[in-house]
Amino acid sequence: MSFNVAATAYDRFMGRFSRPLSVAFADWLGLAQGWTALDVGCGPGALTEVLAGRLGAASVSAVDPSEPFVAAIRERLPAVSVVRASAEHLPFGDEAFDLAVAQLVVHFLTDPPGGVAELRRVTRSGGTVALNVWDFEGRRAPQSVFLGALKSVVGDADDEADRAGARHGDLAALLRDSGCRRIEQTELAVTISSPTFADWWEPYTLGVGPAGAQLLALDPERRRLVHDRCRELVGSGPVHTTATAWAAKGIR
């Protein structure tokens, strides 16, 4: 899935969560000076920026299929090498990096096993392949309350719970099936506060990802029903949202 939206819209929708998640993920990975890293499905660059800050921008490469996101990273992080490409077809040779990561990506891949196999292919022997995805199955994603409200209005709405990586053990299985070894798993949690309900609701109106796209596809009456149900669930504010991601890493 390619996000054909402005980088600023994505930042408003998900960046507030992905930025602190990037820090927690990088801490867990135990980055070492001298590593080269590839950020696959980098979006506007939340994790890319953390990797560049810790490893040096010249040691970091990034890919994403979205042209607006690639352009945003080129502007924000000009010393990072950024290429427009999909996870399933990485434009790099075998064993090119010490670390290959995919944050909040696997559940959007057309071919998740193929994409993870590509991450392993471009990672050197002894290097690390790492993934994370929000816990949609356990309703601990940032969007879970919204998606629950949406399903109460539209019974067949996509709550993302059936996507690859969204359930406990999925990411470890994908790494294992790709040929990685010494696999480790953990949970990473972040908490974000919105001053008012309006601040919490507004990002969903920007059309970003499955949540935003489904909201914009509704007629005004059903959109209002989702809005009112969300307000019942979270209150008028401040709204404190704790989101938890599954994370897994393995050695090539």
C-alpha positions as CSV (number, residue, x, y, z in Angstrom):
1,M,0.0,0.0,0.0
2,S,1.4,3.4,-1.0
3,F,0.3,6.5,1.0
4,N,-0.4,9.1,-1.6
5,V,-0.9,11.9,1.0
6,A,1.1,14.9,2.0
7,A,3.9,14.1,4.5
8,T,2.4,16.8,6.8
9,A,-0.9,14.9,6.9
10,Y,0.8,11.6,7.8
11,D,2.9,13.4,10.5
12,R,-0.3,14.8,12.0
13,F,-2.1,11.4,11.8
14,M,0.7,8.9,12.8
15,G,3.9,10.8,13.3
16,R,3.0,11.8,16.9
17,F,3.0,8.1,17.7
18,S,5.7,6.9,15.3
19,R,8.3,9.4,16.5
20,P,8.4,8.2,20.2
21,L,8.0,4.6,18.9
22,S,11.1,5.1,16.8
23,V,13.1,6.1,19.8
24,A,11.9,3.0,21.8
25,F,12.6,0.7,18.8
26,A,16.1,2.1,18.3
27,D,16.9,1.7,22.0
28,W,15.7,-2.0,21.9
29,L,17.8,-2.7,18.8
30,G,21.0,-1.8,20.5
31,L,22.5,0.2,17.6
32,A,26.3,0.1,17.4
33,Q,28.6,2.8,15.9
34,G,29.8,1.8,12.5
35,W,26.6,0.0,11.4
36,T,25.0,0.8,8.1
37,A,21.2,0.7,8.2
38,L,18.3,0.5,5.8
39,D,14.8,1.9,6.7
40,V,12.2,0.1,4.6
41,G,8.8,1.8,4.2
42,C,10.3,4.8,5.9
43,G,7.3,7.2,5.5
44,P,8.2,10.8,6.1
45,G,11.2,9.7,8.2
46,A,10.5,9.3,11.9
47,L,12.7,6.2,12.3
48,T,15.1,7.4,9.6
49,E,15.8,10.5,11.6
50,V,16.6,8.5,14.8
51,L,18.9,6.1,12.9
52,A,20.7,9.1,11.2
53,G,21.1,10.7,14.6
54,R,22.7,7.7,16.2
55,L,24.6,6.1,13.3
56,G,25.3,9.2,11.1
57,A,23.3,10.2,8.1
58,A,25.8,8.9,5.7
59,S,25.4,5.4,7.2
60,V,21.6,5.3,6.6
61,S,19.5,4.6,3.5
62,A,15.8,4.6,3.2
63,V,13.1,3.5,0.8
64,D,9.4,4.1,0.4
65,P,6.9,3.7,-2.5
66,S,5.3,7.1,-1.8
67,E,6.7,10.0,-3.7
68,P,5.5,12.7,-1.2
69,F,7.3,10.8,1.6
70,V,10.5,10.4,-0.4
71,A,10.5,14.1,-1.2
72,A,9.9,15.0,2.4
73,I,12.9,12.9,3.6
74,R,15.2,14.4,0.9
75,E,14.3,17.8,2.3
76,R,14.5,17.0,6.0
77,L,17.5,14.7,5.8
78,P,19.5,15.6,2.7
79,A,22.5,13.5,3.7
80,V,20.5,10.3,3.9
81,S,20.3,8.2,0.7
82,V,16.5,7.9,-0.2
83,V,15.1,5.8,-3.0
84,R,11.5,5.3,-4.1
85,A,10.9,1.6,-4.0
86,S,8.7,-1.1,-2.4
87,A,9.8,-3.5,0.3
88,E,9.1,-6.5,-2.0
89,H,11.7,-5.2,-4.6
90,L,14.6,-3.5,-2.8
91,P,17.1,-1.9,-5.2
92,F,20.2,-3.1,-3.3
93,G,22.6,-6.0,-3.6
94,D,22.8,-9.0,-1.3
95,E,24.2,-8.4,2.2
96,A,24.5,-4.6,1.7
97,F,23.6,-3.4,5.3
98,D,24.3,-4.3,8.9
99,L,20.7,-3.6,9.9
100,A,17.4,-3.6,7.9
101,V,14.2,-2.4,9.6
102,A,10.6,-2.0,8.7
103,Q,8.5,0.1,11.2
104,L,4.7,0.0,10.8
105,V,5.1,-1.5,7.4
106,V,4.5,-5.2,7.3
107,H,0.7,-5.0,7.6
108,F,0.6,-2.9,4.4
109,L,2.7,-5.1,2.2
110,T,1.2,-6.9,-0.8
111,D,3.5,-9.8,0.0
112,P,4.6,-9.8,3.6
113,P,6.7,-13.0,3.4
114,G,8.4,-11.7,0.3
115,G,9.0,-8.3,1.8
116,V,10.6,-9.7,4.9
117,A,12.7,-12.1,2.7
118,E,14.0,-9.0,0.9
119,L,15.0,-7.3,4.2
120,R,16.9,-10.5,5.1
121,R,18.5,-10.6,1.6
122,V,20.0,-7.2,1.9
123,T,21.3,-7.7,5.4
124,R,24.8,-9.1,5.9
125,S,25.5,-12.4,7.5
126,G,25.3,-11.8,11.3
127,G,23.3,-8.5,10.8
128,T,19.9,-7.7,12.2
129,V,16.5,-7.7,10.6
130,A,13.8,-6.0,12.7
131,L,10.1,-5.3,12.4
132,N,7.3,-3.7,14.3
133,V,3.5,-3.3,13.9
134,W,0.8,-2.0,16.2
135,D,-1.2,-4.6,18.1
136,F,-4.4,-4.3,16.2
137,E,-5.6,-7.7,17.3
138,G,-5.5,-6.7,21.0
139,R,-7.0,-3.3,20.2
140,R,-3.9,-1.5,21.4
141,A,-3.1,0.4,18.2
142,P,-3.5,4.3,18.2
143,Q,-6.5,3.9,15.9
144,S,-8.2,1.1,17.8
145,V,-10.9,3.2,19.5
146,F,-11.7,5.0,16.2
147,L,-11.8,1.7,14.3
148,G,-14.1,0.2,17.0
149,A,-16.4,3.2,16.6
150,L,-16.3,2.8,12.8
151,K,-17.3,-0.9,13.0
152,S,-20.2,0.0,15.2
153,V,-21.5,2.1,12.3
154,V,-20.2,0.1,9.4
155,G,-20.1,-3.6,10.3
156,D,-17.7,-4.7,7.6
157,A,-15.2,-1.9,8.2
158,D,-11.5,-2.9,8.1
159,D,-10.2,-2.7,11.6
160,E,-6.7,-4.0,10.4
161,A,-6.8,-6.8,12.9
162,D,-6.5,-9.5,10.2
163,R,-3.4,-7.9,8.6
164,A,0.0,-9.6,8.7
165,G,2.0,-8.6,11.8
166,A,-1.0,-7.3,13.7
167,R,-1.2,-10.4,16.0
168,H,1.1,-11.8,18.7
169,G,3.8,-13.9,17.2
170,D,3.2,-12.9,13.5
171,L,6.5,-10.9,13.2
172,A,8.6,-13.6,14.7
173,A,7.1,-16.2,12.4
174,L,7.8,-14.0,9.4
175,L,11.4,-13.6,10.4
176,R,11.8,-17.3,11.2
177,D,10.2,-18.3,7.8
178,S,12.6,-15.9,6.0
179,G,15.6,-17.8,7.5
180,C,16.5,-15.5,10.4
181,R,17.7,-17.0,13.6
182,R,18.1,-16.0,17.3
183,I,14.7,-14.3,17.1
184,E,13.6,-12.0,20.0
185,Q,10.2,-10.4,20.6
186,T,9.0,-7.5,22.7
187,E,6.2,-5.0,23.1
188,L,6.9,-1.2,22.8
189,A,4.4,1.2,24.3
190,V,4.0,5.0,23.8
191,T,1.5,7.5,25.3
192,I,0.3,10.6,23.5
193,S,-2.1,13.2,24.9
194,S,-4.5,15.3,22.9
195,P,-5.7,18.5,24.8
196,T,-9.3,18.2,23.5
197,F,-11.5,15.8,21.6
198,A,-11.3,18.0,18.5
199,D,-7.5,17.6,18.6
200,W,-7.9,13.8,18.9
201,W,-10.5,13.6,16.1
202,E,-9.0,16.0,13.5
203,P,-6.2,13.6,12.2
204,Y,-8.8,11.1,11.1
205,T,-10.4,13.6,8.8
206,L,-7.2,13.9,6.7
207,G,-7.7,10.7,4.7
208,V,-4.5,9.0,5.9
209,G,-4.3,5.2,5.8
210,P,-7.2,2.8,6.0
211,A,-8.8,4.6,9.0
212,G,-8.9,8.0,7.3
213,A,-9.8,6.7,3.9
214,Q,-12.8,4.8,5.3
215,L,-14.0,7.8,7.2
216,L,-13.9,10.0,4.1
217,A,-15.8,7.4,2.1
218,L,-18.8,7.6,4.4
219,D,-21.8,9.9,3.8
220,P,-22.1,12.9,6.2
221,E,-24.7,11.2,8.4
222,R,-22.6,8.1,9.1
223,R,-19.5,10.2,9.5
224,R,-21.3,12.1,12.2
225,L,-22.3,8.8,13.9
226,V,-18.7,7.7,14.0
227,H,-17.7,11.2,15.4
228,D,-20.3,11.0,18.1
229,R,-19.5,7.4,19.1
230,C,-15.8,8.3,19.4
231,R,-16.7,11.3,21.6
232,E,-18.7,8.9,23.8
233,L,-15.7,6.6,24.1
234,V,-12.9,9.1,24.8
235,G,-14.7,12.1,26.3
236,S,-14.2,15.7,25.7
237,G,-10.5,15.8,26.6
238,P,-7.8,15.7,27.5
239,V,-7.5,12.3,25.7
240,H,-4.6,10.1,26.7
241,T,-3.8,7.4,24.2
242,T,-1.4,4.5,25.0
243,A,-0.5,2.5,21.9
244,T,1.5,-0.7,21.9
245,A,3.4,-2.3,19.1
246,W,4.7,-5.8,18.6
247,A,8.4,-5.8,17.7
248,A,10.7,-8.7,16.7
249,K,14.3,-9.0,15.5
250,G,16.4,-11.7,14.2
251,I,19.9,-12.4,12.9
252,R,20.6,-13.2,9.2
